[in-house]
Every structure is written in structure tokens, then in C-alpha cells.
Amino acid sequence: MVMVGLPARGKSFIAGKVKRYLRWTSVKAEVFNVGTYRRTDNPHPDAKFFDVNNPEGEKARKAAAEAAVNDMLDWFKDKTNKVAILDATNSTKSRRQWLHDRIIEANLLHIFVESKCDDEDLIMSNILEVKTSSPDYIGQDPEEAARDFRDRIRNYEKVYQTIDESEKHLTYVKIINIGERVVINLIQDYLQSRLVYYLTNLHIKPRSIWLSRHGESEYNLEGKIGGDANLSERGERYAKLLPELVKRSGLPKDAPLTIWTSTLRRTSQTARHLQQELGWEKLQWKALDELDSGVCDGMTYKEISDKFPEDFQARDNDKYNYRYRGGESYRDVVIRLEPIIMELERSENIIIITHQAIVRCIFSYFMEIPQEKSPWMEVPLHTLMKLTPKAYGTEVERFKADIPAVSTWRPKGSTAKHHDSVSEGMPDTVVGDMKNLKRTGTPATNADGGVSGGNETGHESVFDDEVLGLPLP
Amino acid sequence: MDTLLTAESAVNSPRYRRKSSTFVDAIHDLPEKSELAPAQLYSTESGRLFHSGRIAIATVGLPARGKTHISVALARYLRWLGVKTRIFHLGDYRRAIVGPGTDVPDDYFFVNASASSVLLRQKILKKCREDIYHFLNHENGQIAIYDAVNPLSAGRRSLAKEFAKHDIKTLFIESSCDDQRIIEENVRSVKISSPDYVGWSEADAVKHYLNRIAAKIPHFETMEEQDLDWIKMINAGQRLVVNNTSFGYLSHRIVFYLLNLHIKSRHTYFTRAGTTLEEESFKADASLSPQGRDYAKKMTATLLKHREEERKAILEKGGTETPLKPLIVWTSTRRRTVETSTFLEAKGFKVRQRSQMSQLNPGVCEKKSERRIRQEYPEEVLKHDLDPYHHRFPRAESYHDVAVRLEPVILELEREQNDLLIIAHESVLRVLYGYLMACNAADIPFLSFPRDEIIEIIPASYNNEAKRIKIPDLPPEIIPASPEGIKAPAPPSGFATPIPGLGSGLASPLGPGRGPGTPEPSASGYKTPEDSENLSVRMHDVV
């Protein structure tokens, strides 16, 4: 997948998202950023470096592209690797033809992805974002950086050629003004069509996604899983506090939020005050319902390990692929969450009130948590997470309500009813007291080169053909 | 005959329902409220999924651009996903209101049509739209596909406005073609098979047909409206242009599907793998037995002979020089299916293995007799009998699981341009057949594919047609269909597979003593006399 477009058109953003999405669906993917190669020799170039009339700069940039392409083709020697994303401007026809030839020569399929944008506001907001976070401008005056960056773009504009009729032999998707119009040419296979499907759902407007589990439920208190129980008294208090908690997390100006819940009682009850006090629209999604634990629904972990010891063990051995009798596995959940992910990508500010396993899967998508880790992630009750997508990753902030709740987190091998670490030493009387709100910020994680989300558990997967990934719900 | 949704029934009794059966394409049937679709992940009370609201998909394009084909294919896919979808062919209404054998007035499509033509047009449109509103407002319908020419920009704008008043979004799908060869192939394959053109040379018939369209519909404006939602498919899917003002989940999903669709028609054959040395074992992945190899040989010979006959038949009708598309073979990665393809491979046919086409994993039921399963898993057996499509035995897959994992194969199936032979386990054939023939999920586990028949699915723009080709001289013991789930092995004839419940209350088109799960083995398949009539009427309708 070869990116095409002027700077500040969201190319790196798209490349990073595609990589994460593919890995989430068990397809091995990697980004090759030409800028990174160029930076090894020219860590802080100014706009003149990017001038077409500067032969030295031109030469250095071509060498960087060569190096990136060579590494990319090498990477494909491992046959399990499926999608490489070449992140660069590739702004001329001759450059694209050269890439096309190299890729065809290596017997690979290609797709050019052009992001074309003439909406000045969008470009400026992108520049502002990039100027603060691009490695090119580390330690520089932001105003100076922005000016330099605009000059750099002008240099590219001089030679930029959009993909047009003369390149109809290429497989390409041209995305104009963030998907207002899309031209898709010569799609050759299923995976390409899926990439296009995903790309057409993306936008780069600033927004956040809030994620929370429901408030503590009666089943949580008893250590039972599944069911459709009501909130406990403490869970009810969390529901009441939630509007305040969300406001405290920082709301976007003048932008409406939409609340998504599952169809189970405990999430609707948790969202009730949010909906009433703030007047936001609420949608219920069946796809956000908790992982179906089949015959084990309504049991405690102790009961499960007594009644189905083999199953219990099997689940610990491969939690991602383990499917409860008559129920679901995490892999199944990821498949049914696909429409949710697409809707999330399309939407702007959304607050999701859902369940432990579902939070794990959605969080893993945004933060690129590998499959062997994601089902074991600790997601405490009464904690709101705010995810804000940035050009180079997703920023997470956690807001903990000071309302005690049981912990439903179960480490590998344990059958304990619950690990009550949260309620210890916590006052029971701080409802609504915002002074006691704890804010724990975790700045952008999931940096490039992070852990692979590939299916490496040795499980016999049905998706290991050349057509990989989710069969799409 | 109740298996054809005729124009009369559609128009005079718009809420007319007919029961689906498993051996004709049910794409124009109306699904029952309680039904779950093959790949549906969950259901909602309203029957509408993905919070995508109600959508009217309006086709745009001159005749012979594949609009009906796109409408039907899209409906097939959306229904498979569980989205309540129904197609409204404006032509059906036009035909029914004008009356059989009568053509619309010459100025019917003209911008400056006479008052009487305008009135007629309005009458036809009104009837069709009333049915669309009824489907979306009162039958929990989610997507109505409005299959019409919609040639003018002004008309499209007012259509979208009118739907918007009813809180229905409009998505236009234009099929546009600047490649004359594609248009001509389309005319050849779907438009000139009518009796009107008996005795004509193909080239003359194509020319005559295209001239008639040009005279009838002189004004056509391609879509450029910035303020409407539309998808333009150019040259049978070579290029797609999308204008998105307010796309929801389903609209994006439709683009995804259309990226895999093309308009060319080709045949799909289904056949089973030969018998193996360890017939009962799933895990063993055994090789073919001598009998299985013999089957593979005979199957190959029968298929090639059949194709040769088809080729000759087309040539006799004065068809093109290369009437048959090349044949590609898909197998699963299981040894028995791969080995069944060896004779074809030796003859130079390309064989591709696809791991998603592995048979339904039987889990704990492997190698166990029905009696033993009943003894060991009595509760599971009860659940299985209640819902054989969705139930899975411990460590096993359900048919639903198989359907969901087969989605990439289904899209590749749409993408394939050549004729295709699929050699797979019966569980996989059932699901793929269920997609192509729009079967109800509940019927899929009971579809029967005896080993002595090759199934041929012939796409037509209005609906698919299935034929069964007999493989002669097979030993009777290898013929039976494999049992569904825990059911005892089917009786050896392969014709009397009992299918409880199915076809009850259905005026079966088959003679007595024939199970509805077993299709007519006649050489002509299900092509009934009504079919050809239908085609000739359809001819009037588009022009």
C-alpha cells in the first residue's frame, strides 16, 4: 500500500491506522516511513531541503526512498507478512511508476492511496498537530516550525501531480477531502477491497472516544459472570457521578456527544443520568453486549473451574481463542465488533458504556494490544477512559471515580471470586466529591514498532490463507 | 406457479408472500419476520441493523448496463447479512400496468412526453413507491432497492427529496459503461434471448436492441450531483466513484461489496470430494480411496462433457466463437478435495486451495454414531434439534460459524470472472449454495448434495438458476448426502433424504413422492415454461 499526497494530508495518520486495524484482524502489517530513513542523515532539515531545485536534497530523498523500498521488499520474504505500507509523499508520476515497477517485479500486488485535500481549515489543523508532534521539529519554536512547514508544503506543491487518467493502469484509491468523494480504480483482490472499505470510513477531524464499563452490578458483587443484573447501590452512584466525570475529562466545544450502550440493563442504567442531564442521544447496540459465556453464564469462576475443569484450563491456555460452550471467544467478539469499529471511525465524539471483554477488544484496537495480552487486560470498574487519536498514536487518559467497587479482574490460574484491591482503604462516602477524582494521564503509547498483534498463538486459525483477517460480520 | 414472483402478483397484491423453497433462487421472496439470515450476527426487535436507518437504493443507468444484476446481487448480499432488503423492479410495475404484450408509448421516457404518457408514468411510479413505503414503514424493511432507469438529474433530486420526507435516505447506484464491448455482451447475454429475436443473427439483434434504447431514452444524464449520495460503477466495476455526503455503515458496506462485484455472467459448479480411506475421521485428513479416485475421474469426465455440450449449444444458437469462459477449480486445503481435483489439474485447469473452505468442524461428534452422541450429549442433541443452523456441539462449529468464516470466499466468488468448480465438503457446499440461491438459514443444514450430481448455478440478471448434472455409473454406496449434524446417514438412494417440516404448506411443484430437498433431475433443471415468457415480457419492460 503506497501513500500519495502532500504533507499535512493525514498520510501518516492513515498509514498508522491501517496497520493497527489489520493487526487487530490478525493480518501482519508494517509501516515503512520514508521520512524516518531520510531523518537518519538529515534529522532537522529546513524547507530548502525539500525544494525541487535543490539537487542535494532531491538526491538524499531519493536515497531514502530506495532504502525504504528495499527494506519493505525484504520484509515480504517472510511469507506470513501480508501488508506493507509505504508512507511518503510519492507526489510525482515518475516516482509512482518507479514504485509500481519495483512492486510488480517482486510479484506483489499494489494499491496507491492518495489523500487529496483542498480544505484549508483541515490542512491548517493538521499542520498545527504535526508541528507539535513531528520529530522534524523537536525543540523548535512552534511558530517557526509552522511557517517552515508551510514552506515545505509549497515546495512539494510545485511538483505535485495528482493521480489521473494517465495512470489508469494502477490500482488506486483517491480520497478527496476526507472521503467526500472517492475514486477507486482496478481493485484486484478481496484484501484490497477491504482496505478501501476501511479507508472510506476514516476521517481526521479532532475528536475523542470515552470508554467505560457499566457501574458495579449485583452479579459483580456475587462474583458471577454474564447475566443481565441490575446495578448495585455503588454502581448506581457511579451512574450518578458519570455526567460530572465526563465533564471533568474535558468536553469538546460545541460538539455533540452520542452515547452508545449495549442492550443489557446494567449499561443502560449506567448511561441514564448521562442521557438525562446532558441530553445526549443514546443508541443501544446488540454488538456491544458482553462476551457470551454460554453454559457458564451466571456462574462464578470457582463454579466454572469445579464444573468444567478442562474448559477452565483451556481458557487460561489460550484465552483469545477459547470459546465457552454454547458461547463466544474473544475472536468471535472481535468479529461482531467490526461494525462498531467502522461506526466509531466514521463518528466523532462517542461515549461507550459497555462490558469488560468489549472494552478490552475496543481498547486493543485503538492501542494495538496483542491478542495474547488483550484478554488479560485489567479494566477496573468505575473508571472512565478517554481516548484521543493523534497523528502519531492515541492518547489515553483515565479518570477514576472515587466510588469503591469489586475488582472483576482475574489473573491467569486464579479462581478467586474477585480481587478486591480497589475498595481497600477507600472512603465510602465521596459521592460527587470531585476533589477526590483521580486523574491518571497516560500519554500516547502504541508507538511504531510496537508489539505485533499477529496470530502467533499457534492456534489453528481459519484465517491463515492468503485472504486474511476477519470474515466480516 | 408459485415459485415465480410475477409482475401481476407483485402489483396486484403487493404484500403477497410466498414460501421459499431450497431449490429455486429465493432472492425475490420475502423473508419471514422471525427468520435469521445465514451470516446474521444478531437480531434486533425492529429487524433493522447497524443503526443505519432506512435506505432506498435507487439504480441509475440505461438498459443493458447491469442495473438489475447489481440490484439482485446486492439484495442477495444484504439479506445474507440479515438486513431486510427487497427489490422493487419498476419494470415489473410498468409491465403489469401497461398489460402483457403491450409496450409503453414511444414518448414514455421523453422529457417532453405527452400528457397521457406523463399520467401513465406517474401512475406506475405511484404504485411502486407506495409499495416501497409500505415495506419500509410497516414491514420492518430496512433497504428497498428501487430498480429503475432514473435518467435525469432533476428527477433524481426530487426522488431523494420525496424519500427524505418519509425519513428514508436515498443512495443512488449508477452503472455506467463507456466500453461498447461490455454493453454488447450484456445485451447478448440478457436482453436478446427473447422470442422477439428468434431467427435474428446475434449481431443484428444487438444492434437493433441498442437502437431501440437510443430512440426510446434519448436523454440521459450521468450522476455528478454533489449534494446527493451516490456510487458510480464504471465499466463493470473497473472503477468506482463515490460521492459521500452522509454515508452510514451500510452504505460503506455496499461500496465494499460493489468493489468485488462485476457484471459478467459465469457459471459455478459444486461438487463433493471423493470418498476417502478414513471416511469418518475429520482429523485424519485422509487421502482418497480407490473408489474416491474413480469418482474423481468420472466427475471430471461428466463435467467436461457437459461443458462441451453447452459450448456446442451456444454455437448452434449462433453465439460467439468463445462461448465458454475458462474454468478454475477451488478446493479446500483438505487432502480429499485437493486429490479430487487432480484429474482436472492434469488437464491443465488451474486449481486454487482455500483454507476457509474446510468442512464444518464436527468437534466431539467426530467418529461417533448418532446413538452414542444421543447418549453422551442428550442436552446438546435437544438444543441441536431446535436450531440445527446455529447450534454447535462442544468443540464444533455451527453452520453459522461456517457462513461467517466463508464471507471472504463469497466475495471472491463474486469477484471471479471465470467459470468456477468448487470441490468441497457438503457442509461448505450447503452454505455457499445458500448464499447463491438465497436460502433461509433454517433450510441450509438440510440441503442435499448427493455425490452423483454436479450442481451448476447459472446466473441470470433476474435470478439464479440451479441445474443438476448426473454423474453416471457410480456405486450406490458412495452417493448419499452426508448426514446433517447428528442425523443418521441418509438412505442410500440420495433421493429420499427426509426433510421434516420443509415444504409443508407449500404447493410443491414436484410430483408426489419426491422430497422437496431433492430437485428435479431433469436435464433442463428448473427452467419452467414460464421462464421464457417472462423473458419476453421483460424485454418490453426495459425498452
Interface residues (C-beta under 8 A of the other chain):
Chain A: K168 G179 E180 R181 V182 V183 I184 N185 L186 I187 D189 Y190 Q192 S193 R194 V196 Y197 T200 N201 L283 W285 K286 A287 D289 R325 G326 I335 R336 P339 M342 E343 R346 V462 F463 D464 D465 V467 G469 P471 L472 P473
Chain B: A39 L41 Y42 S43 T44 F50 H51 L81 G237 Q238 R239 L240 V241 V242 N243 N244 T245 F247 G248 Y249 H252 R253 V255 F256 L259 N260 T333 R354 S355 Q356 S358 K383 R392 P394 V404 R405 L406 E407 P408 V409 L411 E412 R415
